[in-house]
């Protein structure tokens, strides 16, 4: 073994130890939300304290009652108000996990049943798969509730024995995961963006593992990958209640028929081999499942931020941070475009899921602006300039104007533009010339051609034959309304 390889192995070992004992933070700047399905009080009393103890400080637990008779108040009294646990009582007309998913504010979230017992290092190890490959959006540990290659049934006398086994597994298989076709188990980690794209779980399938499998297949339909961790094992406490087992078996029988029909599978023996339809069938998208009375309220927006002035490094950092923090709307994927002729700073404080495009000179700068909108599939695309101080609810109001109106493209007129009576028909040959920094449009359309008309102003040029419905909104104050 070379000296370099030995050093890398030693560093990896040291890092793994620090991560397992909880001395390293989660690889996510905004923490993580953990949704726990509460069904059995004796399990919940074990599950929640273990989650608080072994998941790090940057977690928020959302505990939801799955049955009307679950003693939620009794359980809640066991936790202090300072502990990051939110209890959602049972609601008859709602599927509680879907309702909980509507409360997710963090980049990553976990859904698990209260039968799951975790141990040190479990959460951060799961999250790393998404950073190894950005297209991995769903990750599961091994457990007795997974089907197929993820199934692992072990027996332990104490939680200490479980922790020792997981510690050994993390040390031996740290960082290892494999892509799989479907997941079905009691514990899943996924991204908030995925919830926004495909919605919640299909309750018509009745059985939980079928809902999970269906949800994972819908994730694959939009290009997401599913991963199974080789290193992480979570232990599921099995029920000895014969009535509960019989009830679950009845749900599975009814749910299988619905699952077969939904995914065009041939009816047959119920097994995990029949969960995955042919690849060609995955090309036909399934509808988004609403999240309940708190709706999937917010379309996904791609915000393309560009700098058209010669800011120095520190000033540009401040402008980029301000652009993120000043907006009330939160469902945004950010793309930052910087020209190295204007700025030579090597790094900027943006999220790990943001994109930074670095260009050199005017030609590259314009090409980046023209092509940036194709990086993400979003409901709405908009452009922002660092030279403008946008109002706090700017993006929120633009989204409202597009989603509640008939316009394909929205132009926001500043107060100065309105007072000056700015005429937008100024492009020659009857073409519209629109200020790029005030443009937003529906995803999936090509609104026109971007050109640079002035030294400090980028404009969006629409050709005369563009068959788009264009709407205008005022200065976005509370007294103004969008009008197409």
Secondary structure, DSSP 8 states (H G I E B T S, - for coil): --HHHHHHHHHHHHHHHHHHTT-S--S-TT-EEEEEEE--HHHHHHHHHHHHHHS-SSEEEEEEESSTT--HHHHHTTS-TTSSEEEE---TTS-HHHHHHTT--SSEEEEEETTEE--TTHHHHHHHHHHH-TTEEEEEEEBTTS-GGGB-----SSHHHHHHHHHHHHHHHTT-EEEES---SSEEEEEHHHHHHHBS--GGG-SHHHHHHHHHHHHHHTT-EEEEEEEEE-EE-----HHHHHHHHHHHHHHHHHHHHHTT----S--GGGSS--GGGGGS----B--SSS------EEEEEE--S---HHHHHHHHHHHHHT-S---EEEEEEEETTT---S-----TT-EEEEE-SHHHHHHHHHHGGGSS--SEEEEEETTS---TTHHHHHHHHHHHSS-SEEEE--HHHHHHT--S--SSTT-EEEEGGGEEEETT----EEEEEETTEEEEEE-TT----EEEE-S--TT---B-
